[in-house]
Amino acid sequence: MKKLWSGRFKEKTEKAVEKFTSSLSFDVRLWKYDIEGSIAHVKMLGRQKIIPLKDAALVLRGLEEIKEEIQNGRFRFHDSLEDVHMNIEHALIKKVGPAGGKLHTARSRNDQVALDLRLFLRDEIREILRATDKFRKVLVVLSEKNIDAVMPGFTHLQKAQPVLLSHHLLAYFEMLERDSARFEDCLKRVNVLPLGSAALAGTTLPIDRNYVARLLKFPVISENSMDAVSDRDFVIEFISASSMLMVHLSRLAEEIIIWNNDEFGFIDLPDAFTTGSSIMPQKKNPDVLELTRGKSGRVFGHLISMLTVMKGLPLAYNRDMQEDKEPVFDTVDTVKSCLNVLTAMMPKVRFNKQAMARSAEGGFLTATDLAEYLVRKGMPFRDAHRVTGEVVRHCVDNGKKMSELSLEEFRRFSELIGKDIVHFITVATSVDGKNSAGGTSKKMVLARIRKIKSRKRGMVRET
């Protein structure tokens, strides 16, 4: 099949070269955006009288017909035409005749590809924002439902202090809040119109880029044509934001895997979100969570891939940049699938509150509360820390909990300790007493939930 750019060449392209350079197998995904951008472009060409209005009307009709054919599965894509853009233009010329050849006036595949990718990412970022918002809501609902559940909080994966399960879950809410903010900020830089930059230098034809921007709902246009066609910062930034989100989803997945382990027994995963073993009948494996944890690596890999592709490219466009599509597409699919499956799974997780509470009773989790009790009695914190450490050592040596010590035993370590000590070293009072801003007390957690629920929802702006 004769290529649209074949005028300069005497020889046909080798089949091996066609196969090597073709991007159709993956960029076919951009067909909707390619047609959307082409419709806006040809409307502008007609309006500016760069092409006759009758030709513009013919092209518009042809593009709508091609759109319908693709939607209905009747359109035939040809690998020999390299990419989705050339396939659509070739079909258009075949359908409407010479007028179809006028579509590419004042446009290069360089700015055309940049436009399609920005249109695609604009839609997908909004979808990711909606999916992230859904998952955040699930975490809030779970936090409110389990507001009285106490569990051990950990540092170094060792029991540290008692916390509310709700407080722990809302820590992931905060992470996802930051993720959403990053995607929102990224969206601003995605939402820039590159079309009209042509190959790299702009065009001598009297185009109206602002009109195209209005048609395609871009708030701003690119200011430098060379930058516009060679910029993939927005791709790198998107994958970077996605990588941060996947870090958070992976951390949550890891914690749920740990909590689900028999040694912890904090939760029970729903059967519908687990799998069995091919040889061990008793197994119930957290494969969904393990895959979420594992899929983070492929997103991180895409980030490194794009940074590597772009790091040595001179201005302006280089064919290396064709390698941006697959990382973007796979990142979008991975992030959305992980968010969707976790959003579906988390409400069905059963929390074993009794096991969590029992675990919080062991390991001297209220030791810091004893130290702060001594501080309130006037002891310098470093001395209080030492005294509390001595109390803990005494308990370990004698196989006792702090709550089992008599007042006389306590007073061996400090005469500042009085009868009221019993009110300061229980798990319940430890949690309830953490009323500092952002603390784990029920009062503070409920205040945070109320603040979240009271604000306006729907962070995704339609432009």
Secondary structure as a PSIPRED ss2 file (coil, helix, strand):
# PSIPRED VFORMAT (PSIPRED V4.0)

   1 M C   1.000  0.000  0.000
   2 K C   1.000  0.000  0.000
   3 K C   1.000  0.000  0.000
   4 L C   1.000  0.000  0.000
   5 W C   1.000  0.000  0.000
   6 S H   0.000  1.000  0.000
   7 G H   0.000  1.000  0.000
   8 R H   0.000  1.000  0.000
   9 F C   1.000  0.000  0.000
  10 K C   1.000  0.000  0.000
  11 E C   1.000  0.000  0.000
  12 K C   1.000  0.000  0.000
  13 T C   1.000  0.000  0.000
  14 E C   1.000  0.000  0.000
  15 K H   0.000  1.000  0.000
  16 A H   0.000  1.000  0.000
  17 V H   0.000  1.000  0.000
  18 E H   0.000  1.000  0.000
  19 K H   0.000  1.000  0.000
  20 F H   0.000  1.000  0.000
  21 T H   0.000  1.000  0.000
  22 S C   1.000  0.000  0.000
  23 S C   1.000  0.000  0.000
  24 L H   0.000  1.000  0.000
  25 S H   0.000  1.000  0.000
  26 F H   0.000  1.000  0.000
  27 D H   0.000  1.000  0.000
  28 V H   0.000  1.000  0.000
  29 R H   0.000  1.000  0.000
  30 L H   0.000  1.000  0.000
  31 W H   0.000  1.000  0.000
  32 K H   0.000  1.000  0.000
  33 Y H   0.000  1.000  0.000
  34 D H   0.000  1.000  0.000
  35 I H   0.000  1.000  0.000
  36 E H   0.000  1.000  0.000
  37 G H   0.000  1.000  0.000
  38 S H   0.000  1.000  0.000
  39 I H   0.000  1.000  0.000
  40 A H   0.000  1.000  0.000
  41 H H   0.000  1.000  0.000
  42 V H   0.000  1.000  0.000
  43 K H   0.000  1.000  0.000
  44 M H   0.000  1.000  0.000
  45 L H   0.000  1.000  0.000
  46 G H   0.000  1.000  0.000
  47 R H   0.000  1.000  0.000
  48 Q C   1.000  0.000  0.000
  49 K C   1.000  0.000  0.000
  50 I C   1.000  0.000  0.000
  51 I C   1.000  0.000  0.000
  52 P C   1.000  0.000  0.000
  53 L H   0.000  1.000  0.000
  54 K H   0.000  1.000  0.000
  55 D H   0.000  1.000  0.000
  56 A H   0.000  1.000  0.000
  57 A H   0.000  1.000  0.000
  58 L H   0.000  1.000  0.000
  59 V H   0.000  1.000  0.000
  60 L H   0.000  1.000  0.000
  61 R H   0.000  1.000  0.000
  62 G H   0.000  1.000  0.000
  63 L H   0.000  1.000  0.000
  64 E H   0.000  1.000  0.000
  65 E H   0.000  1.000  0.000
  66 I H   0.000  1.000  0.000
  67 K H   0.000  1.000  0.000
  68 E H   0.000  1.000  0.000
  69 E H   0.000  1.000  0.000
  70 I H   0.000  1.000  0.000
  71 Q H   0.000  1.000  0.000
  72 N C   1.000  0.000  0.000
  73 G C   1.000  0.000  0.000
  74 R C   1.000  0.000  0.000
  75 F C   1.000  0.000  0.000
  76 R C   1.000  0.000  0.000
  77 F C   1.000  0.000  0.000
  78 H C   1.000  0.000  0.000
  79 D H   0.000  1.000  0.000
  80 S H   0.000  1.000  0.000
  81 L H   0.000  1.000  0.000
  82 E C   1.000  0.000  0.000
  83 D C   1.000  0.000  0.000
  84 V H   0.000  1.000  0.000
  85 H H   0.000  1.000  0.000
  86 M H   0.000  1.000  0.000
  87 N H   0.000  1.000  0.000
  88 I H   0.000  1.000  0.000
  89 E H   0.000  1.000  0.000
  90 H H   0.000  1.000  0.000
  91 A H   0.000  1.000  0.000
  92 L H   0.000  1.000  0.000
  93 I H   0.000  1.000  0.000
  94 K H   0.000  1.000  0.000
  95 K H   0.000  1.000  0.000
  96 V H   0.000  1.000  0.000
  97 G H   0.000  1.000  0.000
  98 P H   0.000  1.000  0.000
  99 A H   0.000  1.000  0.000
 100 G H   0.000  1.000  0.000
 101 G H   0.000  1.000  0.000
 102 K H   0.000  1.000  0.000
 103 L C   1.000  0.000  0.000
 104 H C   1.000  0.000  0.000
 105 T C   1.000  0.000  0.000
 106 A C   1.000  0.000  0.000
 107 R C   1.000  0.000  0.000
 108 S C   1.000  0.000  0.000
 109 R H   0.000  1.000  0.000
 110 N H   0.000  1.000  0.000
 111 D H   0.000  1.000  0.000
 112 Q H   0.000  1.000  0.000
 113 V H   0.000  1.000  0.000
 114 A H   0.000  1.000  0.000
 115 L H   0.000  1.000  0.000
 116 D H   0.000  1.000  0.000
 117 L H   0.000  1.000  0.000
 118 R H   0.000  1.000  0.000
 119 L H   0.000  1.000  0.000
 120 F H   0.000  1.000  0.000
 121 L H   0.000  1.000  0.000
 122 R H   0.000  1.000  0.000
 123 D H   0.000  1.000  0.000
 124 E H   0.000  1.000  0.000
 125 I H   0.000  1.000  0.000
 126 R H   0.000  1.000  0.000
 127 E H   0.000  1.000  0.000
 128 I H   0.000  1.000  0.000
 129 L H   0.000  1.000  0.000
 130 R H   0.000  1.000  0.000
 131 A H   0.000  1.000  0.000
 132 T H   0.000  1.000  0.000
 133 D H   0.000  1.000  0.000
 134 K H   0.000  1.000  0.000
 135 F H   0.000  1.000  0.000
 136 R H   0.000  1.000  0.000
 137 K H   0.000  1.000  0.000
 138 V H   0.000  1.000  0.000
 139 L H   0.000  1.000  0.000
 140 V H   0.000  1.000  0.000
 141 V H   0.000  1.000  0.000
 142 L H   0.000  1.000  0.000
 143 S H   0.000  1.000  0.000
 144 E H   0.000  1.000  0.000
 145 K H   0.000  1.000  0.000
 146 N C   1.000  0.000  0.000
 147 I C   1.000  0.000  0.000
 148 D C   1.000  0.000  0.000
 149 A C   1.000  0.000  0.000
 150 V E   0.000  0.000  1.000
 151 M E   0.000  0.000  1.000
 152 P E   0.000  0.000  1.000
 153 G E   0.000  0.000  1.000
 154 F E   0.000  0.000  1.000
 155 T E   0.000  0.000  1.000
 156 H C   1.000  0.000  0.000
 157 L C   1.000  0.000  0.000
 158 Q E   0.000  0.000  1.000
 159 K E   0.000  0.000  1.000
 160 A E   0.000  0.000  1.000
 161 Q E   0.000  0.000  1.000
 162 P E   0.000  0.000  1.000
 163 V E   0.000  0.000  1.000
 164 L E   0.000  0.000  1.000
 165 L H   0.000  1.000  0.000
 166 S H   0.000  1.000  0.000
 167 H H   0.000  1.000  0.000
 168 H H   0.000  1.000  0.000
 169 L H   0.000  1.000  0.000
 170 L H   0.000  1.000  0.000
 171 A H   0.000  1.000  0.000
 172 Y H   0.000  1.000  0.000
 173 F H   0.000  1.000  0.000
 174 E H   0.000  1.000  0.000
 175 M H   0.000  1.000  0.000
 176 L H   0.000  1.000  0.000
 177 E H   0.000  1.000  0.000
 178 R H   0.000  1.000  0.000
 179 D H   0.000  1.000  0.000
 180 S H   0.000  1.000  0.000
 181 A H   0.000  1.000  0.000
 182 R H   0.000  1.000  0.000
 183 F H   0.000  1.000  0.000
 184 E H   0.000  1.000  0.000
 185 D H   0.000  1.000  0.000
 186 C H   0.000  1.000  0.000
 187 L H   0.000  1.000  0.000
 188 K H   0.000  1.000  0.000
 189 R H   0.000  1.000  0.000
 190 V H   0.000  1.000  0.000
 191 N C   1.000  0.000  0.000
 192 V E   0.000  0.000  1.000
 193 L E   0.000  0.000  1.000
 194 P C   1.000  0.000  0.000
 195 L C   1.000  0.000  0.000
 196 G C   1.000  0.000  0.000
 197 S C   1.000  0.000  0.000
 198 A C   1.000  0.000  0.000
 199 A C   1.000  0.000  0.000
 200 L C   1.000  0.000  0.000
 201 A C   1.000  0.000  0.000
 202 G C   1.000  0.000  0.000
 203 T C   1.000  0.000  0.000
 204 T C   1.000  0.000  0.000
 205 L C   1.000  0.000  0.000
 206 P C   1.000  0.000  0.000
 207 I C   1.000  0.000  0.000
 208 D C   1.000  0.000  0.000
 209 R H   0.000  1.000  0.000
 210 N H   0.000  1.000  0.000
 211 Y H   0.000  1.000  0.000
 212 V H   0.000  1.000  0.000
 213 A H   0.000  1.000  0.000
 214 R H   0.000  1.000  0.000
 215 L H   0.000  1.000  0.000
 216 L C   1.000  0.000  0.000
 217 K C   1.000  0.000  0.000
 218 F C   1.000  0.000  0.000
 219 P C   1.000  0.000  0.000
 220 V E   0.000  0.000  1.000
 221 I E   0.000  0.000  1.000
 222 S C   1.000  0.000  0.000
 223 E C   1.000  0.000  0.000
 224 N C   1.000  0.000  0.000
 225 S H   0.000  1.000  0.000
 226 M H   0.000  1.000  0.000
 227 D H   0.000  1.000  0.000
 228 A H   0.000  1.000  0.000
 229 V H   0.000  1.000  0.000
 230 S H   0.000  1.000  0.000
 231 D C   1.000  0.000  0.000
 232 R C   1.000  0.000  0.000
 233 D H   0.000  1.000  0.000
 234 F H   0.000  1.000  0.000
 235 V H   0.000  1.000  0.000
 236 I H   0.000  1.000  0.000
 237 E H   0.000  1.000  0.000
 238 F H   0.000  1.000  0.000
 239 I H   0.000  1.000  0.000
 240 S H   0.000  1.000  0.000
 241 A H   0.000  1.000  0.000
 242 S H   0.000  1.000  0.000
 243 S H   0.000  1.000  0.000
 244 M H   0.000  1.000  0.000
 245 L H   0.000  1.000  0.000
 246 M H   0.000  1.000  0.000
 247 V H   0.000  1.000  0.000
 248 H H   0.000  1.000  0.000
 249 L H   0.000  1.000  0.000
 250 S H   0.000  1.000  0.000
 251 R H   0.000  1.000  0.000
 252 L H   0.000  1.000  0.000
 253 A H   0.000  1.000  0.000
 254 E H   0.000  1.000  0.000
 255 E H   0.000  1.000  0.000
 256 I H   0.000  1.000  0.000
 257 I H   0.000  1.000  0.000
 258 I H   0.000  1.000  0.000
 259 W H   0.000  1.000  0.000
 260 N H   0.000  1.000  0.000
 261 N C   1.000  0.000  0.000
 262 D C   1.000  0.000  0.000
 263 E C   1.000  0.000  0.000
 264 F C   1.000  0.000  0.000
 265 G C   1.000  0.000  0.000
 266 F C   1.000  0.000  0.000
 267 I E   0.000  0.000  1.000
 268 D E   0.000  0.000  1.000
 269 L C   1.000  0.000  0.000
 270 P C   1.000  0.000  0.000
 271 D H   0.000  1.000  0.000
 272 A H   0.000  1.000  0.000
 273 F H   0.000  1.000  0.000
 274 T C   1.000  0.000  0.000
 275 T E   0.000  0.000  1.000
 276 G C   1.000  0.000  0.000
 277 S C   1.000  0.000  0.000
 278 S C   1.000  0.000  0.000
 279 I C   1.000  0.000  0.000
 280 M C   1.000  0.000  0.000
 281 P C   1.000  0.000  0.000
 282 Q C   1.000  0.000  0.000
 283 K C   1.000  0.000  0.000
 284 K C   1.000  0.000  0.000
 285 N E   0.000  0.000  1.000
 286 P C   1.000  0.000  0.000
 287 D H   0.000  1.000  0.000
 288 V H   0.000  1.000  0.000
 289 L H   0.000  1.000  0.000
 290 E H   0.000  1.000  0.000
 291 L H   0.000  1.000  0.000
 292 T H   0.000  1.000  0.000
 293 R H   0.000  1.000  0.000
 294 G H   0.000  1.000  0.000
 295 K H   0.000  1.000  0.000
 296 S H   0.000  1.000  0.000
 297 G H   0.000  1.000  0.000
 298 R H   0.000  1.000  0.000
 299 V H   0.000  1.000  0.000
 300 F H   0.000  1.000  0.000
 301 G H   0.000  1.000  0.000
 302 H H   0.000  1.000  0.000
 303 L H   0.000  1.000  0.000
 304 I H   0.000  1.000  0.000
 305 S H   0.000  1.000  0.000
 306 M H   0.000  1.000  0.000
 307 L H   0.000  1.000  0.000
 308 T H   0.000  1.000  0.000
 309 V H   0.000  1.000  0.000
 310 M H   0.000  1.000  0.000
 311 K C   1.000  0.000  0.000
 312 G C   1.000  0.000  0.000
 313 L C   1.000  0.000  0.000
 314 P C   1.000  0.000  0.000
 315 L C   1.000  0.000  0.000
 316 A C   1.000  0.000  0.000
 317 Y C   1.000  0.000  0.000
 318 N C   1.000  0.000  0.000
 319 R H   0.000  1.000  0.000
 320 D H   0.000  1.000  0.000
 321 M H   0.000  1.000  0.000
 322 Q H   0.000  1.000  0.000
 323 E H   0.000  1.000  0.000
 324 D H   0.000  1.000  0.000
 325 K H   0.000  1.000  0.000
 326 E H   0.000  1.000  0.000
 327 P H   0.000  1.000  0.000
 328 V H   0.000  1.000  0.000
 329 F H   0.000  1.000  0.000
 330 D H   0.000  1.000  0.000
 331 T H   0.000  1.000  0.000
 332 V H   0.000  1.000  0.000
 333 D H   0.000  1.000  0.000
 334 T H   0.000  1.000  0.000
 335 V H   0.000  1.000  0.000
 336 K H   0.000  1.000  0.000
 337 S H   0.000  1.000  0.000
 338 C H   0.000  1.000  0.000
 339 L H   0.000  1.000  0.000
 340 N H   0.000  1.000  0.000
 341 V H   0.000  1.000  0.000
 342 L H   0.000  1.000  0.000
 343 T H   0.000  1.000  0.000
 344 A H   0.000  1.000  0.000
 345 M H   0.000  1.000  0.000
 346 M H   0.000  1.000  0.000
 347 P H   0.000  1.000  0.000
 348 K H   0.000  1.000  0.000
 349 V C   1.000  0.000  0.000
 350 R E   0.000  0.000  1.000
 351 F E   0.000  0.000  1.000
 352 N C   1.000  0.000  0.000
 353 K H   0.000  1.000  0.000
 354 Q H   0.000  1.000  0.000
 355 A H   0.000  1.000  0.000
 356 M H   0.000  1.000  0.000
 357 A H   0.000  1.000  0.000
 358 R H   0.000  1.000  0.000
 359 S H   0.000  1.000  0.000
 360 A H   0.000  1.000  0.000
 361 E H   0.000  1.000  0.000
 362 G C   1.000  0.000  0.000
 363 G C   1.000  0.000  0.000
 364 F C   1.000  0.000  0.000
 365 L C   1.000  0.000  0.000
 366 T C   1.000  0.000  0.000
 367 A H   0.000  1.000  0.000
 368 T H   0.000  1.000  0.000
 369 D H   0.000  1.000  0.000
 370 L H   0.000  1.000  0.000
 371 A H   0.000  1.000  0.000
 372 E H   0.000  1.000  0.000
 373 Y H   0.000  1.000  0.000
 374 L H   0.000  1.000  0.000
 375 V H   0.000  1.000  0.000
 376 R H   0.000  1.000  0.000
 377 K C   1.000  0.000  0.000
 378 G C   1.000  0.000  0.000
 379 M C   1.000  0.000  0.000
 380 P C   1.000  0.000  0.000
 381 F H   0.000  1.000  0.000
 382 R H   0.000  1.000  0.000
 383 D H   0.000  1.000  0.000
 384 A H   0.000  1.000  0.000
 385 H H   0.000  1.000  0.000
 386 R H   0.000  1.000  0.000
 387 V H   0.000  1.000  0.000
 388 T H   0.000  1.000  0.000
 389 G H   0.000  1.000  0.000
 390 E H   0.000  1.000  0.000
 391 V H   0.000  1.000  0.000
 392 V H   0.000  1.000  0.000
 393 R H   0.000  1.000  0.000
 394 H H   0.000  1.000  0.000
 395 C H   0.000  1.000  0.000
 396 V H   0.000  1.000  0.000
 397 D H   0.000  1.000  0.000
 398 N H   0.000  1.000  0.000
 399 G C   1.000  0.000  0.000
 400 K C   1.000  0.000  0.000
 401 K C   1.000  0.000  0.000
 402 M H   0.000  1.000  0.000
 403 S H   0.000  1.000  0.000
 404 E H   0.000  1.000  0.000
 405 L C   1.000  0.000  0.000
 406 S C   1.000  0.000  0.000
 407 L H   0.000  1.000  0.000
 408 E H   0.000  1.000  0.000
 409 E H   0.000  1.000  0.000
 410 F H   0.000  1.000  0.000
 411 R H   0.000  1.000  0.000
 412 R C   1.000  0.000  0.000
 413 F C   1.000  0.000  0.000
 414 S C   1.000  0.000  0.000
 415 E C   1.000  0.000  0.000
 416 L C   1.000  0.000  0.000
 417 I C   1.000  0.000  0.000
 418 G C   1.000  0.000  0.000
 419 K H   0.000  1.000  0.000
 420 D H   0.000  1.000  0.000
 421 I H   0.000  1.000  0.000
 422 V H   0.000  1.000  0.000
 423 H H   0.000  1.000  0.000
 424 F C   1.000  0.000  0.000
 425 I C   1.000  0.000  0.000
 426 T C   1.000  0.000  0.000
 427 V H   0.000  1.000  0.000
 428 A H   0.000  1.000  0.000
 429 T H   0.000  1.000  0.000
 430 S H   0.000  1.000  0.000
 431 V H   0.000  1.000  0.000
 432 D H   0.000  1.000  0.000
 433 G C   1.000  0.000  0.000
 434 K C   1.000  0.000  0.000
 435 N C   1.000  0.000  0.000
 436 S C   1.000  0.000  0.000
 437 A C   1.000  0.000  0.000
 438 G C   1.000  0.000  0.000
 439 G C   1.000  0.000  0.000
 440 T C   1.000  0.000  0.000
 441 S C   1.000  0.000  0.000
 442 K H   0.000  1.000  0.000
 443 K H   0.000  1.000  0.000
 444 M H   0.000  1.000  0.000
 445 V H   0.000  1.000  0.000
 446 L H   0.000  1.000  0.000
 447 A H   0.000  1.000  0.000
 448 R H   0.000  1.000  0.000
 449 I H   0.000  1.000  0.000
 450 R H   0.000  1.000  0.000
 451 K H   0.000  1.000  0.000
 452 I H   0.000  1.000  0.000
 453 K H   0.000  1.000  0.000
 454 S H   0.000  1.000  0.000
 455 R C   1.000  0.000  0.000
 456 K C   1.000  0.000  0.000
 457 R C   1.000  0.000  0.000
 458 G C   1.000  0.000  0.000
 459 M C   1.000  0.000  0.000
 460 V C   1.000  0.000  0.000
 461 R C   1.000  0.000  0.000
 462 E C   1.000  0.000  0.000
 463 T C   1.000  0.000  0.000
